[in-house]
Amino acid sequence: MMNLILWILRIGVFLALAVFASKNAQSVILHYYLDKSIELPLSVVVLSSFALGVVMTLLLAWRPRSKK
């Protein structure tokens, strides 16, 4: 039963992200140093920033546990 609930939750998150991506398809230009730039859809920029934040939070919050 718990496995079914987890799959329903995963499908819901996937559908929410798909709707978000379809509604934010406008292109944005990211400018880097030395006159380098890249053009990406807004949804890619936002979701990449979110994913990077999650990864950084998990890496900084992870601590090896000592055995006592």
C-alpha positions as CSV (number, residue, x, y, z in Angstrom):
1,M,0.0,0.0,0.0
2,M,2.8,2.4,0.9
3,N,4.5,1.6,-2.4
4,L,1.3,2.6,-4.3
5,I,1.1,5.9,-2.4
6,L,4.8,6.6,-3.2
7,W,4.2,6.0,-6.9
8,I,1.1,8.2,-7.0
9,L,3.2,11.0,-5.3
10,R,6.0,10.6,-7.9
11,I,3.5,10.8,-10.8
12,G,1.9,13.9,-9.2
13,V,5.3,15.6,-8.9
14,F,6.2,14.7,-12.5
15,L,3.0,16.1,-13.8
16,A,3.4,19.3,-11.8
17,L,7.0,19.7,-13.2
18,A,5.7,19.0,-16.8
19,V,3.0,21.7,-16.4
20,F,5.5,24.1,-15.0
21,A,7.9,23.5,-17.9
22,S,5.2,23.9,-20.5
23,K,4.0,27.2,-18.9
24,N,7.5,28.6,-18.7
25,A,8.9,28.0,-22.1
26,Q,10.2,31.5,-22.7
27,S,13.9,31.8,-23.5
28,V,16.3,33.6,-21.2
29,I,19.9,34.5,-21.8
30,L,22.5,33.8,-19.2
31,H,25.6,36.0,-19.5
32,Y,28.9,34.7,-18.3
33,Y,32.4,36.3,-18.0
34,L,34.4,37.1,-21.2
35,D,31.3,37.8,-23.3
36,K,30.0,34.2,-23.1
37,S,26.3,33.6,-23.0
38,I,23.8,30.8,-23.3
39,E,20.1,30.8,-24.2
40,L,17.9,28.4,-22.2
41,P,14.2,28.0,-21.5
42,L,13.2,29.7,-18.2
43,S,11.9,26.4,-16.8
44,V,15.4,24.8,-17.2
45,V,17.0,27.7,-15.4
46,V,14.6,27.6,-12.5
47,L,14.5,23.8,-12.1
48,S,18.3,23.6,-12.4
49,S,18.8,26.3,-9.7
50,F,16.3,24.4,-7.4
51,A,18.1,21.1,-8.0
52,L,21.5,22.7,-7.3
53,G,20.2,24.1,-4.1
54,V,18.8,20.7,-3.0
55,V,22.2,19.0,-3.8
56,M,24.1,21.6,-1.9
57,T,21.8,21.4,1.1
58,L,22.1,17.6,1.2
59,L,25.9,17.7,0.9
60,L,26.2,20.3,3.7
61,A,23.7,18.6,6.0
62,W,25.2,15.2,5.6
63,R,27.5,14.2,8.5
64,P,29.0,10.8,9.1
65,R,27.7,9.3,12.3
66,S,30.1,8.0,14.8
67,K,29.5,4.7,16.4
68,K,29.3,4.7,20.2
